[in-house]
Amino acid sequence: MSYKNLYEFAQKQTPKTSRNIIRDEALRLAGLQSIAHVKSGMDVTVCRGLYFSATSKTHKIVQQLGSHVIITERSLNECWTRFVYVKELMHVFTPAHEASDTGSRFEELLADLSAPILSSPSNQMLSEVDAFWMSLAVLCPEARRLEMKESLEKNEIDNYGIALELKIPEQYVPRLFEERYLRNVNRIIK
């Protein structure tokens, strides 16, 4: 099973779909039993969340919990926690060659994230970008996205109102209506 199946499942949901419903379906599709959620202190200028696969036995937290793990920064509000959690959850669909599952791959990702312009991003960076678009697409069913776009154009709703309905960070709402949104989602679900 793949992300495409999760995307199709999400299209039948209504905003605000519980992240637990999304989690349960993602785990089912990925053939996983469980995923732990841990809140921890992080430098949000660098990272708001992390995903650790249970296949990576070198990570202490995976050893302790014995499962896949999503870590989110503890001070995030509900919208941020929801978005970051779902974005990290999308990594259950990440192919092995794109995983940041070693110290060197993680360091490469951090270098890419801090680079001003990337002429050739790493597979890990491409995975992060895809996870961003994947999370937006499952948190906002396409039919509702189109309705919101029309309401936004008619000034019947604003970005804040959309963020409240979807329970996502307001700064990501404009990404739903960019030309590249559908291009990225369609590329990912093929």
Disulfide bonds with the S-S distance in Angstrom:
none
